């Protein structure tokens, strides 16, 4: 019997409600397929921040490295700490420290879910958003100048490295080989004049290495429209950090609800533990009411 050591971080809000149910599901699935789990829970959250002044201990990455994977609930409670502090102090911090450069977000219309799009039935929507997860528009390079004056300005730069762009595109093409053999690239090179043309160039270069994979480029505004009008045409969508974040939530809505949308923060080399979580947030407005869906 295979055994896996899993770190559990329920986090904030409804994360504390859905994680115990998810553990029960995994235990049942493991029993059926000859897999056992050893769980260790960590209390890192906004409450932890309130008590300690940070979202997790400084040595948290070292603590987590010994685990096979991390099962994560949700993060955020703006009544305690601003979201940009809580998310960057926990989830995004781990994404970078562990180089979890793939954010894999499947979008599937499951049996029993009501689709808001007319005439769609289970199986009609089945694609995967492959989101770059460690750089791009979330590069956090920049700052503020002339703070507190009428000249105040905030500047933030996007980071698109060849290594970062190529490896996420390679992952998307490799995934497409195991699916319907088509990759759509999300761009905005008609408006973002430096980073997005570079993204397009690297997409073309990667596509040339996979002659058996069909490709198409979409500007993000048109792609958003097509995901509503004709989601069945898509197989694998590769996108930057920001665009992938937005599109995957749109996809979850067309598939019935974000409440059953799942997300994997993955290091394909398996040299560090990957993080698996639900797409939805901590939803503090409904926390404690036991109405959050634990399926994701």
Protein Blocks (a to p, Z undefined) as FASTA:
>chain_A
ZZddddddebpajllmmmmmmmmmmmmmmmmnopacdddddfbdfklmmmnopabdfklm
mmmmmpmbdcdfbecdfklocfklmmmmmmmmmmmmnopabccddddddehiacfbghia
ehjaccdddddfklmjlnopacdehehiakbccdddddddfklmmmmmmmmmmmmmmmno
pacddddfklmmmlmmmmmmmmmmmmmmmmmbccddddfklmmmmmmmmmmlpcbdcddf
klmmmmmmmmmmmnopaklcccddddfklpaccddddfbdnklmlgoklpacfkZZ
